[in-house]
Amino acid sequence: MNVRRLIPTAALAGAAALAVPALTACSGTSSAGAADGRLAVTASFYPMQFLAEQIGGDRVQVTSLTKPGVEPHDLEITPKQTAQLGESDVVLYLKGLQPAVDEAVAQAGVKNTVDAATLTKLDAHGAGGHDHEGAHGEEAGHSEEAGHSEGDGHGHGEAGGDPHVWLDPAKYAEIAKGVGAALEKADPGHAADYRKNTGELVGKLTALDTEFKDGLKNTATRTFITTHAAFGYLAERYGLDQEGISGVDPESEPSPARMKELQERARKENVTTVFFETLASDKTAKSLAADTGLKTDVLDPLEGITGKSQGADYFEVMRSNLKNLQKALGAK
């Protein structure tokens, strides 16, 4: 597996994209412009697909560029998929997460294209803790010592953006609103349906945000260790500190210094668990856990749903993540 880069998300793509009727989704079937009158929507990967399906309902035909089980960062686009993109009514993607998709979208020249990275504010997060400048209001009181990061193995580029925004339900809701507006503009005849579906989805995401806030309010520790440093937004939102074993590549070998640092932090912060994920090897997690006497468990970055996922959709997997976090952090 290639290095899983927190490739800089181009938040600079401009809020102008909000006004563009673009959206992509996926269902795994091929979309060559829906012949039955539905909008043909192409999504780059699962979090974008889920929004398109939830908001579009039976008014859209959704296709995903990333098949279930494929690690999104590693995706390579075929000429057939590039051609399919060009036939889409709407394309929804997250610029900076998947370089191959960014290139294909540029080549396809689809008019109705929305970059989800322009629909919410992006922050920079490293392997050790998170950036505090973009903290969200009452959740901003996090330990400053968590700001260190050794060997992230990635750059944040000009925008300094961590693309994993969908793991924060509040930010995901902001993106949902932008997607809803895009579909309304692309298919004004069914705007009322898209508006209604968007409202229902945002309501569910708001309720999920409340579940996380309440469920993680009182815990024995605020620090969690994970192989994939994808949970910066989630940590920031709920006052937690994320510690990535080796930056954003869950299969790379962390340096001895980083391992020692994490062992010391685990003891100091009463960390009980090292998290790994379903789409990547658990080798580094098990190695650190064995050296420190810690347990291992799953924290899913929700980049795709497979038979190994702890849930059938975004909400089920996020609630599994919450349950696993509560157990690991000693929620009271």
TORMARKOL-294135 format. One record per residue: residue in one letter; x, y, z negated of N, C-alpha, C, O in turn. Coordinates in steps of 0.001 Angstrom, whole numbers, padded with zeros to 6 digits, always signed. Atoms other than C-alpha are relative to their C-alpha. Layout:
N
AXYZXYZXYZXYZ
...
END
This chain:
332
M+000844-001193+000000+000000+000000+000000+000873+001233+000000+001896+001282-000682
N-000761-001216-000061+001228+003442+000826-000184+000806-001281-001077+000536-002084
V+000126-000861+001164+001769+006086-001785-001353+000689+000026-001766+001219+001058
R+001296-000632+000089-001555+007400-002956+000228+001447-000367+000416+001780-001537
R-000374-001369+000245-000969+011046-002601-001196+000844-000381-002277+000703+000189
L+000964-001046+000233-002926+013831-004199+000355+001071+001015+000880+002128+000663
I-000405-000895-001057-002455+015518-000875-000752+001308-000175-001945+001305-000479
P+000628-001283+000239-003148+019218-001101-001297+000143+000771-001325-000015+001991
T+001271-000186-000657-006777+019844-000380-000110+001437+000450+000142+002356-000329
A+000001-001354-000514-007259+022838+001826-001252+000731-000422-002238+000791+000312
A+001128-000798+000460-009584+024918-000242-000063+001291+000772-001020+002056+000654
L-000048-001228-000766-008540+027682+002112-000892-000072+001224-001051+000920+001934
A+000780+000163-001212-010796+026287+004803-001141+001002+000049-001764+001185+001094
G+000898-001136-000029-013109+029070+003764-001427-000336-000337-001965-001366+000070
A+001378+000223+000373-016513+029407+002298-000899+000082+001202-002085-000238+001128
A+000811-000082-001218-017652+030006+005840-000560-001348+000366-001626-001447+000974
A+000473+001343-000348-017954+026258+006176-001329-000302-000665-002075-001169-000208
L+001270+000210+000681-020855+026465+003742-001163+000260+000954-002214-000376+000878
A+001079-000386-000891-022875+028061+006478-000112-000924+001201-001071-000854+001971
V+000001+000873-001167-021981+025386+008996-000807-001247-000292-000598-001866-001335
P+000830+001171+000226-024511+022579+009332+000787-001269+000186+000623-001948+001200
A-000805+001159-000210-022054+019802+008768-000052-000914-001164-000111-000486-002316
L+000076+000969+001062-022160+016643+006846+000334-001343+000572-000049-001649+001701
T-000266+001320-000501-020851+013167+007166-000358-001000-001045-000204-000743-002239
A+000355+001025+000926-022036+010017+005618+000327-001318+000576+000774-001404+001720
C-000340+001271-000553-021587+006347+005962-000874-001108-000495-001294-001118-001652
S+000723+001186+000415-023458+003120+005924+000665-001239+000524+000225-002348+000217
G-000708+001161-000504-021041+000868+007733-000457-000388+001390+000151-001259+002012
T+000422+000300-001354-022980+000805+010985+000566+001049+000919+000978+002112+000455
S-000606-000953-000899-021775+002547+014066-001037+000993+000468-002170+000635+000790
S+000951-001029-000342-023345+005851+014908+000420+000657+001286+001501+001245+001314
A-000378-000647-001246-023273+007105+018451-001081+000991+000347-001554+001023+001483
G+001085-000927-000204-025840+009840+018033-001274-000798-000105-001600-001570+000797
A+001164+000831+000261-028998+008384+016588-001049+000166+001092-001509+001273+001373
A+000952-000036-001118-031368+007460+019409-001435+000148-000482-002332+000436+000311
D+001368-000034+000514-034397+007445+017107-000375+001370-000557-001379+001505-001255
G+000335-001342+000442-034309+011161+016412+000617+000401-001322+000556+001570-001703
R-000657-000342+001259-032441+010956+013123+001337+000691+000263+001932+000534+001329
L-001324-000618-000102-029328+013019+012514+001061-001083-000114+001010-001916-001019
A-001125+000936+000072-026186+011010+013241+001094+000660-000835+001754+001600-000391
V-000942-000595+000950-023972+011758+010247+001175-000949-000220+000981-002138-000473
T-001192+000800+000276-020394+010535+009849+000676+000530-001252+000951+001724-001366
A-000663-000361+001257-018788+010522+006397+001393-000599-000023+001626-001676+000526
S-001386+000460+000024-015088+010165+005716+000205-001185-000934+000950-002107-000602
F-000157+001101+000952-015380+007887+002656-001168+000018-000980-002047+000874-000879
Y+001201+000264+000796-017766+006705-000067-000629+001215-000689-001835+001412-000538
P+000673-001120+000667-018325+009868-002171-000742+000928+000961-001766+001507+000597
M+000696-000809-000995-019255+011749+001004-001203-000756+000565-002258-000174+000815
Q+001089+000859-000473-021368+008838+002237-001177+000037-000960-002328+000158-000542
F+001055+000048+001009-023304+008723-001017-000846+001271+000041-002072+001208-000042
L+000744-001256-000077-024239+012396-000771-000898+000023+001226-002065+000405+001140
A+000781-000019-001238-025376+012031+002826-001216-000907-000097-002309-000539+000335
E+001104+000957+000114-027507+008991+002054-001053+000477-000993-002251+000341-000743
Q+000936-000445+001026-029056+010470-001090-000797+001219+000452-001997+001314+000198
I+000665-001235-000418-029844+013855+000450-000722-000172+001332-001806+000375+001537
G+000599+000190-001325-030550+012726+004013-001164-000957+000009-002105-000793+000786
G+001077+000978+000034-032734+009778+003120-000222-000645+001354+000735-000969+002057
D+000293+000671-001275-034508+008276+006116+000050+000956+001193-000282+000577+002316
R-000132-000966-001093-033910+011439+008147+001372-000070+000676+001588+000552+001715
V-001359+000052-000551-030247+010552+008776+000443-001445+000225-000025-002370-000439
Q-000678+001283-000214-028224+007662+010155+001460+000242-000380+002163+001023+000261
V-001302-000294+000583-025027+007518+008143+001026-001071+000334+000748-002266+000230
T-001110+000906-000308-021715+005975+009184+001232+000435-000773+001504+001630-000889
S-001226-000326+000736-018503+005767+007140+001233-000368+000804+001277-001411+001456
L-001270+000307-000654-015002+005958+008545+000825-000981-000830+001677-001684-000288
T-000766+000863+000906-013659+004061+005494-000855-001189-000410-001850-001025-001116
K+000776+001192+000329-014911+000487+005192+000188-000370-001475+001216-000039-002064
P-000125+000432+001396-015575-000994+001722+001273-000819-000212+001592-001705+000580
G-001212+000742+000315-012377-002250+000126+001273+000617+000552+002373+000245+000144
V-001174-000681-000558-010073-000007+002163+000360+001178-000899-000507+001970-001268
E-000462-001099+000827-007967+002382+000086-000046+001268+000873+000672+001350+001869
P+000230-001151-000879-009073+005781+001477+001254+000764+000401+001365+001214+001541
H-001211-000763-000310-005653+007463+001254+000779-000645+001153+001488+000043+001887
D-000788+000736-000987-004220+004767+003550-000709-000156+001339-000166-000770+002258
L+000811+000222-001186-006937+004934+006197+000685+000463+001285+001266+001546+001349
E-000447-000367-001339-005891+004916+009831-001223-000015+000912-002035-000938+000861
I+001173-000157-000862-008407+006082+012432+000258-000610+001373+001295-000353+001984
T-000126+000601-001329-008958+004070+015616-000529+000977+001053-001313+001869+000731
P+000536-000846-001079-009595+005727+019008-001528-000094+000080-002203+000888+000388
K+001456+000181-000037-013108+004266+018845-000683+000870-001060-001729+001469-000812
Q+000579-000825+001059-013749+006015+015534+000094+001481+000337-000812+002254+000025
T-000140-001393-000417-012415+009284+016927-001082+000356+001012-001657+001443+000965
A+001056-000224-000988-014820+008941+019839-001359+000092-000682-002197+000920-000323
Q+001249+000002+000759-017631+008171+017412-000195+001335-000711-001302+001874-000753
L+000069-001301+000660-016808+011332+015483-000536+001053+000965-001378+001876+000604
G+000402-000985-000997-017242+013330+018682-001467-000070+000368-002028+000902+000873
E+001417+000178-000329-020760+011930+019128-000914+000281-001187-002136+000190-001070
S+000788-000250+001205-021874+012801+015601-000709+001342+000064-000213+002298+000661
D+000692-001282+000140-024432+015478+014904+000652+000810-001118+000770+002033-001038
V-000579-000645+001175-022783+016223+011576+001149-000849-000517+001067-002077-000504
V-001134+000692+000606-019425+015326+009998+000252+000579-001393+000319+001795-001571
L-000286-000420+001368-018750+015441+006265+001281-000667-000462+001383-001894-000464
Y-001266+000560+000462-015221+015024+004949+000591+000894-001079+000036+001945-001400
L-000654-000762+001047-012839+016254+002262+001448+000208+000436+002295-000670+000274
K-001299-000266-000596-009831+017901+003846+001122-000113-001027+001020+000399-002142
G-001151+000142+000874-006472+016955+002348+000087-001355-000673+001154-001735-001155
L-000011+001311+000643-007481+013547+000989+000483-001086+000950+001226-001984+000554
Q-000315+001013-000995-007110+011536+004191+000566+000677+001253-000203+001135+002098
P-000618-000688-001130-004603+012972+006708-000498-000484+001359-000683+000314+002278
A+000455+000545-001284-005773+010631+009476-001383+000540+000354-001673+000801+001521
V+001336-000542-000240-009338+011879+009065+000089+001469+000404-000595+001914+001326
D-000163-001417-000321-008238+015507+009091+000376+000173+001475-000167+001031+002171
E-000468-000075-001386-006459+014929+012410-001106-000388+000972-001299+000260+002001
A+001072+000471-000887-009364+013000+013932-001124+001018+000098-001683+001234+001174
V+001062-001009-000005-011880+015655+012908+000404+001176+000888-000414+001707+001638
A-000495-001104-000827-009710+018335+014531-000069-000364+001484-000422+000472+002316
Q+000026+000448-001387-009466+016273+017732-001424-000140+000525-001691+000135+001694
A+001375+000259-000431-013176+015446+017821-000721+001287+000392-001566+001284+001287
G+000610-001279-000343-014170+019105+017888-001495+000060-000226-002204+000725+000529
V+001431-000028+000299-017593+018514+016344-000359+001359-000598+000294+001824-001533
K+000387-001335+000449-019363+021832+015830-000480-000014-001452-000072+000825-002255
N+000590+000058+001335-021291+020816+012718+000853-000847-000930+000592-002034-001128
T-000935+000701+000879-018486+019891+010346+000110+000725-001327+000298+001941-001361
V-000146-000617+001315-018346+020486+006599+001154-000639-000752+001225-001860-000890
D-001094+000423+000866-015200+020262+004502-000470+000189-001435-000633+001318-001897
A+000520-000071+001370-016411+019402+000987+000914+000781-000930+000468+001280-001963
A-000943-000726+000840-013268+021021-000424-000316+001492-000047+000165+002202-000930
T+000362-001418-000005-014753+024407+000482-001258+000271-000816-001653+001424-000983
L+001282-000156+000682-017920+023783-001523+000125+000116-001509-000876+000315-002198
T-000236-000145+001433-016350+023923-004987+001428+000476-000195+002218+000467+000749
K-001353-000477+000274-013232+025287-006657+000909-001189-000305+000564-002060-001105
L-000964+001059+000249-010186+023016-006560+001072+000476-000970+001473+001639-000953
D-001062-000299+000950-007595+022869-009328+001179-000932+000254+001036-001947+000937
A-001189+000854-000120-004084+021420-009492+000125-000857-001250+000048-000348-002368
H-000193+000925+001111-003576+018352-011664+001208-000876+000286+001420-001289+001426
G-001159+000876-000162-000420+016315-012234-000217-001319-000698-001329-001627-001127
A+000098+001308+000649+000329+012904-013697-000150+000136-001492-000799-000687-002138
G+000057-000167+001447+000730+014262-017196-000939+001112-000375-000602+002284-000210
G+000954-001018+000389-002342+016056-018463-000579+000693+001210-000640+000114+002295
H+000629-000739-001083-003981+018742-016352+000365+001458-000090+000885+001928-001102
D-000268-001428-000038-003630+022336-015332-001085+000722-000772-002273+000511-000526
H+000983-000630+000883-005297+024535-017915-000558+001301+000546-001519+001840-000003
E+000470-001272-000514-005737+027620-015783-001413-000100+000542-002165+000874+000519
G+001337+000128-000574-008850+026199-014172-000971-000660-000943-001976-001215-000499
A+000843+000704+000961-010390+024880-017391-001421+000540+000035-001655+001711+000335
H+001411-000358-000113-014162+024899-017555-000549+000447-001348-000991-000382-002142
G+000680-000541+001170-015367+027167-020332+000306-000714-001281+001449-000758-001737
E-000147+000586+001324-015981+025291-023528+000882-001230+000003+001325-001673-001057
E-000858+001173-000045-013973+022322-022299+001470+000375+000113+002308-000502+000323
A-001354-000444-000272-010812+024428-022049+000969-000247-001131+002171-000056-000947
G-000895+000132+001135-009408+023638-025461+000746-001305-000027+000457-002162-000862
H-000754+001243-000060-006947+020910-024532+001426+000235-000446+001915+001364-000391
S-001375-000074+000456-003485+020191-025865+000938+000440+001108+001010-000206+002154
E-000893-000516-001027-000938+022233-023947+001164-000925+000281+001744-000884+001367
E-001153+000862-000233+001729+019608-024404-000279-001047+001057+000633-001729+001525
A+000342+000982-001028-000166+017452-021939+000354+000499+001389+000169-000227+002366
G-000245-000559-001311+000931+019717-019130+001235-000519+000695+001485-000148+001842
H-001220+000483-000633+004176+017864-018455-000336-001058+001033-001410-001659+000993
S+000210+001018-001020+004534+015568-015493+001344-000397+000570+002085+000449+001071
E-001265+000443-000550+007463+013451-014446-000233-000877+001208-001020-001822+001166
G+000041+000868-001173+007877+012026-010997-001378-000174+000575-001790-001296+000871
D+001335+000109-000577+004433+012841-009677+000032-000658+001371-000881-001396+001742
G-000099+000620-001311+005630+011840-006245-000950+000592+001007-001270-000045+002010
H+000864-000635-000976+003360+014279-004513+000132+001491-000129+000613+002002-001140
G+000019-001451+000062+003041+017924-003665-001430+000466+000070-002294-000246+000581
H+001361-000518-000043-000011+020097-004061-000176+001016+001116-001295+001452+001384
G+000111-000864-001161+000790+022357-001133-000518+001387-000293-000545+001841-001437
E+000326-001405+000127-000470+025814-000476-001214+000263-000867-001270+001287-001547
A+001213-000265+000759-003861+025452-002098+000089-000546-001415-000714-000171-002269
G-000150+000559+001338-002667+023471-005115-001193-000823-000411-001517-000880-001597
G+001263+000658+000301-005789+021348-004882+000068-001500-000181+000598-002217+000667
D+000224+001418+000229-006490+017956-006416-001339-000329+000652-002346+000280+000291
P+001252+000245-000729-009132+016449-004097-001046-000834-000734-002166-000952-000238
H+000909+000969+000624-010775+014060-006618-001156+000671-000759-001433+000335-001910
V+001029-000806+000653-013621+016482-007373-001272-000778-000342-002004-000389-001251
W+001251+000737+000223-016409+013893-007234-000030-000686-001368-001096-001109-001815
L-000031+000638+001321-015257+012451-010596-000444+000959-001105-000519+000567-002270
D+000607-000975+000904-016595+015613-012255-001436+000188+000488-001644+000810+001530
P+001385-000086-000470-020414+015368-012020-000459+001426+000301-001266+001642+001205
A+000414-001389-000219-020776+019156-012256+000538+000520+001336-000174+001206+002068
K-000562-000421-001279-018433+019773-009327-000643-000771+001161-000872-000221+002238
Y+000651+000815-001026-020009+016925-007379-001378+000584+000317-001817+000554+001467
A+001310-000624-000206-023375+018661-007870+000131+001252+000860-000739+001535+001684
E-000224-001188-000831-021927+021856-006370+000166-000408+001467-000368+000238+002369
I-000192+000485-001363-020823+019883-003323-001326-000485+000581-001617-000254+001755
A+001307+000491-000448-024255+018236-003115-000867+001152+000504-001555+001023+001516
K+000799-001160-000422-025885+021668-002897+000459+000505+001369-000363+000856+002215
G-000525-000443-001284-023584+022650-000035-000368-000947+001129-000678-000520+002241
V+000370+001008-000997-024283+019393+001787-001484+000127+000346-001875+000041+001510
G+001426-000172-000241-028008+019898+001337-000283+001187+000907-001097+001100+001826
A+000190-001197-000819-027800+023396+002795+000429-000252+001444-000198+000239+002383
A-000493+000314-001335-025796+022057+005742-001005-000842+000783-001235-000607+001969
L+000997+000842-000671-028389+019394+006523-001248+000801+000358-001846+000607+001417
E+001165-000844-000292-031180+021938+006278+000220+000803+001273-000679+000938+002102
K-000279-000823-001174-029469+024096+008868+000108-000853+001268-000296-000426+002350
A-000162+000878-001159-028647+021153+011147-001344-000551+000474-001525-000837+001658
D+001296+000597-000330-032230+019858+011009-001107+000778-000710-001748+000260-001624
P+000948-000877+000704-034505+022761+010020-001421-000540-000075-002188-000161-000960
G+001350+000553+000013-037625+020791+010852-000289-000844-001227-001446-001031-001603
H+000170+000819+001197-037020+018612+007799+000679+000626-001213+001057-000071-002155
A-000695-000705+001082-035497+021261+005537-000626-000262-001367+000082-000388-002367
A+000673+000212+001286-038105+020707+002846+000400-001336-000622+000571-001437-001837
D-000413+001317+000504-037146+017033+002559+001409+000057-000577+001671-000470-001658
Y-001379-000091+000478-033449+017832+002243+000075+000799-001296+000840+000466-002202
R-000002-000841+001196-034177+020530-000324-000489-000803-001206+000087-000729-002292
K+000560+000811+001087-036289+018154-002410+001009-001052-000455+001232-001224-001653
N-000973+001043+000340-033701+015358-002253+001227+000571-000694+001774-000041-001611
T-001149-000648+000631-030894+017759-003131-000311+000335-001449+000507+000103-002340
G+000404-000360+001357-032791+018997-006163-000024-001210-000921+000415-001139-002068
E+000066+001221+000815-033404+015444-007382+001398-000516-000318+001668-000926-001447
L-001358+000487+000210-029753+014460-006912+000751+000887-000989+001438+000383-001878
V-000668-000920+000921-028459+017576-008673-000518-000216-001422+000249-000143-002382
G+000567+000280+001322-030832+016819-011548+000619-001239-000631+000925-001249-001824
K-000616+001235+000505-029417+013311-011891+001461+000229-000388+001937-000311-001386
L-001408-000281+000298-025842+014628-011779+000121+000857-001264+001049+000681-002053
T+000003-000823+001209-026659+017225-014435-000236-000876-001226+000392-000675-002266
A+000266+000923+001112-028064+014457-016652+001236-000852-000288+001554-001115-001447
L-001216+000795+000182-024913+012377-016060+001074+000826-000709+001775+000315-001582
D-000948-000904+000650-022764+015362-017052-000295+000079-001492+000621+000045-002314
T+000399-000056+001414-024726+015603-020301+000351-001296-000719+000793-001273-001867
E-000347+001300+000595-024227+011872-020936+001491-000064-000339+001874-000544-001406
F-001434+000005+000241-020471+012291-020601+000375+000941-001149+001180+000591-002012
K-000307-000961+001063-020378+015383-022813-000359-000560-001364+000436-000499-002301
D+000453+000555+001276-022397+013722-025556+000784-001251-000378+001131-001453-001542
G-000665+001271+000272-020670+010354-025197+001458+000122-000365+002018-000768-001006
L-001434-000177+000261-017147+011763-025414+000271+001146-000973+001408+001599-001104
K-000136-001150+000900-017779+014520-027963+000882-000327-001198+001769+000447-001558
N-000752+000390+001204-016396+012657-030973+000743-001311+000250+000138-002382+000306
T-000821+001185-000255-013515+010266-030319+001224+000013-000891+001634+001066-001378
A-001179+000118+000857-010522+008986-032283+001231+000600+000662+002120+001114-000016
T-001103-000604-000756-008139+010123-029526-000570+000654+001243-001646+000278+001707
R+000450-000679-001214-008447+012432-026528+000855-000381+001205+000624+000110+002310
T-000955+000337-001057-005652+010846-024473-000291-001373+000599-000545-002336-000124
F+000108+001307-000652-006010+008089-021889+001100-000131+001044+001518+000857+001649
I-001073+000297-000946-003377+006442-019696-000589-000771+001172-001356-001715+000980
T+000530+000642-001200-004134+005437-016105+001086-000148+001057+002014+000659+001117
T-000988+000199-001068-002176+004062-013148-000151+001060+001081+000845+001499+001657
H+000276-000941-001087-003821+006477-010698-000451+001322-000607-001507+001393-001235
A+000303-001299+000604-003783+010132-011723-001107+000716+000770-000903+001801+001316
A+001122-000541-000764-007191+010759-010156-001043+000665-000882-002041+001186-000384
F+001063-000392+000917-009067+011799-013277+000230+001358-000667-000240+001610-001777
G-000283-001320+000542-007822+015343-013782-001248+000837-000236-001371+001503-001264
Y+001229-000782+000160-011231+016927-013219-000861-000554-001132-001421+000204-001924
L+000788+000621+001056-012981+014432-015479+000593+000348-001364-000132+000696-002297
A-000668-000317+001265-010389+014999-018214-000228+001460-000372-000506+001783-001526
E+000152-001435+000252-010648+018764-017853-001421+000337-000435-001630+001143-001342
R+001400-000285+000300-014429+018769-017943-000372-000396-001429-001138+000302-002093
Y+000440+000528+001292-014696+016722-021133+001059+000084-001092+000978-000614-002103
G-000974-000256+001060-011664+017928-023072+000933-001156-000287+001362-001342-001425
L-000900+001137+000172-009509+014847-022497+001353+000302+000634+001497+001279+001369
D-001321-000136-000612-005844+014444-021538+000331-001273+000767+000429-002354+000186
Q-000369+001119-000862-004975+012193-018600+001514-000131+000059+002227+000856+000240
E-001427+000288-000170-001550+010546-018525+000141-001050+001091-000263-002196+000898
G-000221+000944-001085-000617+008928-015197+001317-000724-000193+002322-000103-000536
I-001222+000783+000206+001928+006116-015379+001107+000453+000933+002233+000694+000498
S-001050-000383-000949+003770+007066-012227-000574+000901+001076-000471+000608+002267
G+000587-000919-000962+002019+009958-010605-001231-000596+000637-002085-001157-000051
V+001223+000398-000683-000532+009079-007989+000115-001320+000738-000839-001735+001396
D-000158+001299-000661+000880+005790-006680-000075-001096-001050+000894-001322-001774
P+000167+001009+001039-000507+002995-008865+000883-001224+000167+000989-002033-000754
E-000828+001189-000199+001852+000425-007325+001494+000307-000022+002313-000599+000128
S-001423-000323+000068+005129+002325-007601+000525-000329-001394-000236-000393-002359
E-000606+000318+001287+007559+001473-010370+000325+001298-000733+001110+002101-000229
P-000313-001213+000755+007619+004209-013026+001442-000050-000504+001995-001128-000724
S-001375-000059+000488+011027+005376-014195+000051-000454-001459-000937-000327-002183
P-000141+000393+001407+012366+004001-017495-000305+001154-000942-000873+000958-002016
A+000258-001164+000850+012186+007532-018874-001500+000250-000137-001988+000582-001217
R+001443-000209+000045+008521+007828-017953-000671-001069-000864-001588-000767-001628
M+000557+001086+000822+007748+004432-019517+000232+000283-001482-000662+000091-002306
K-000318-000300+001398+009491+005467-022724-000868+001152-000507-001371+001128-001630
E+000820-001157+000361+007645+008780-022737-001444-000419-000277-002059+000042-001239
L+001380+000458+000182+004291+007028-022347-000150-000872-001242-001161-000798-001940
Q+000037+000831+001207+005112+004500-025071-000050+000876-001247-000810+000607-002178
E-000011-000909+001147+005888+007331-027471-001325+000751-000121-001852+000936-001218
R+001275-000734+000020+002766+009240-026476-001146-000906-000435-002048-000475-001153
A+001045+000947+000393+000614+006135-026867-000025-000172-001518-001091-000217-002131
R-000066+000146+001465+001855+005722-030450-000475+001270-000701-001229+001214-001672
K+000334-001277+000621+001497+009402-031268-001484+000312+000087-002063+000842-000862
E+001401-000356-000240-002009+009748-029813-000976-001144-000296-002168-001034-000011
N+000859+001155+000315-003338+006361-030994-000732-000535+001225-001907-000896+001161
V+000579+000543-001233-003921+005239-027411-000140-001515-000139+000772-002183-000627
T+000245+001442+000140-005433+001749-027268+000032-000741+001329+000221-001957+001360
T+000276+000653-001279-005862+001094-023549+000742+000659+001151+000901+001879+001190
V-000567-000493-001250-004097+001414-020204-000988-000374+001107-001344-001542+001269
F+001006+000232-001034-006525+001808-017311+000625-000272+001364+001629+000334+001735
F-000340+000215-001400-006173+000398-013807-001309+000077+000782-002353+000373+000200
E+001199-000139-000809-008644+000353-010903-000217-001201+000908+000655-002061+001029
T+000372+001185-000773-010385-002089-008591+000679-000081+001360+000889-001184+001864
L-000575+000033-001340-008779-001071-005276+001528-000032-000005+002147+000055+001056
A-001467-000009+000072-005170-001217-006525+000487-001065-000979-000283-001579-001791
S-000603+001009+000878-002807-003610-008294-000001+000468-001448+000131+001660-001728
D-000050-000336+001422-002911-003764-012088+001380-000277-000597+001537-000328-001817
K-001340+000387+000444+000813-004607-012256+000605+001006-000979+001077+000624-002050
T-000632-000989+000873+002036-001321-013741-000761+000151-001312-000158+000346-002367
A+000796-000106+001221-000838-001154-016206+000318-001141-000951+000494-000929-002151
K-000290+001156+000845-000158-004662-017463+001413+000057-000556+001665-000374-001681
S-001382-000108+000447+003566-003957-017664+000099+000946-001196+000726+000616-002202
L-000041-000959+001111+003086-000879-019859-000749-000549-001208-000302-000400-002345
A+000789+000545+001096+000407-002606-021911+000784-001072-000758+000733-001134-001986
A-000792+001060+000643+002701-005571-022580+001116+000589-000856+001426+000066-001927
D-001100-000629+000732+005517-003265-023694-000468+000759-001230+000310+000975-002159
T+000499-000829+001101+003312-001277-026039-001078-000683-000844-001561-000112-001822
G+001022+000697+000757+000840-003879-027260-001389+000571+000209-002245+000459-000668
L+001295-000600-000283-002081-002092-025602-000869-000930+000842-000379-001891+001435
K+000926+000752-000848-005170-003473-023870-000038+000639+001385+000479+001738+001588
T+000230-000579-001327-006054-002955-020212-001504-000016+000289-002236-000867-000215
D+001407-000065-000393-009400-001967-018723-000089+000776+001312+000907+001317+001793
V+000210-000647-001298-010895-000495-015546-000540+001421-000162-001478+001664-000921
L+000536-001345-000161-011355+003204-014815-000013+000221+001511+001036+000356+002141
D+000152+000039-001459-012707+003421-011285-000055+001407+000586-000927+002190+000211
P+000033-001329-000616-011869+006500-009160-001095+000159+001049-001224+001217+001664
L+001174-000071-000865-014925+005676-007045+000309+000456+001421-000437+001236+002014
E-000334-000318-001386-013185+005957-003711-000647-000980+000959-000603-000789+002174
G+000705+000984-000800-015138+002941-002496-000726-000973-000915-000318-001173-002059
I+000756+001001+000758-017681+000369-003678+000244-001364+000625+000084-001530+001834
T-000186+001369-000473-016865-003342-003394-000694-000953-000970-001307-000527-001949
G+000587+000994+000880-018037-006582-004955+000655-000019-001370+000082-000541-002326
K-000711-000048+001283-015466-005984-007713-000337+001236-000822+000060+001350-001981
S+000339-001242+000703-016869-002594-008636-000934-000281-001170-001749-001202-001116
Q+000862+000168+001181-018540-002244-012045-001283+000805+000180-001613+001676-000625
G+001229-000707-000323-021758-001049-010470-000204+000030+001502+000735-000170+002272
A+000345+000053-001426-023547-000819-007131+000035+001355+000680+000015+001428+001909
D-000051-001330-000612-023409+002952-006623+000720+000974-000929+001204+000594-001995
Y-000727-001027+000746-021901+006197-007881-000428+000060-001462+000416+000046-002357
F+000473-000170+001372-024104+006494-010959+000324-001208-000881+000720-001048-002036
E-000280+001199+000797-023665+002893-012099+001486-000101-000346+001842-000439-001474
V-001433+000079+000261-019889+003005-011740+000446+001102-000957+001285+000860-001825
M-000356-001078+000925-019630+006376-013478-000423-000337-001428+000292-000023-002379
R+000431+000380+001352-021632+005026-016406+000870-001126-000561+001083-001203-001772
S-000964+001013+000446-019297+002020-016542+001296+000670-000433+001897+000275-001432
N-001185-000759+000383-016384+004457-016614-000185+000641-001371+000718+000614-002207
L+000287-000635+001289-018035+006309-019495+000078-001015-001130+000685-000756-002170
K-000005+001044+001024-018570+003093-021437+001435-000458-000306+001797-000658-001466
N-001387+000439+000195-014939+002035-020883+000830+001067-000704+001682+000749-001534
L-000693-001103+000675-013663+005460-021934-000394+000091-001473+000451+000288-002346
Q+000457-000060+001399-015799+005464-025060+000659-001078-000839+001081-000833-001969
K-000623+001118+000713-014432+002076-026049+001488+000253-000237+001995+000015-001333
A-001441-000224+000098-010800+003041-025345+000351+001166-000910+001366+001132-001605
L-000308-001199+000770-010990+006449-027023-000562-000056-001419-000325+000848-002220
G+000563+000131+001337-012854+005208-030086-001121+000996-000255-001120+001692-001270
A+001107-000918+000144-016047+007191-029555-000855-000366-001204-001118-001540-001465
K+000799+000232+001207-018128+007613-032688-001462+000275+000287-002302+000138-000602
END
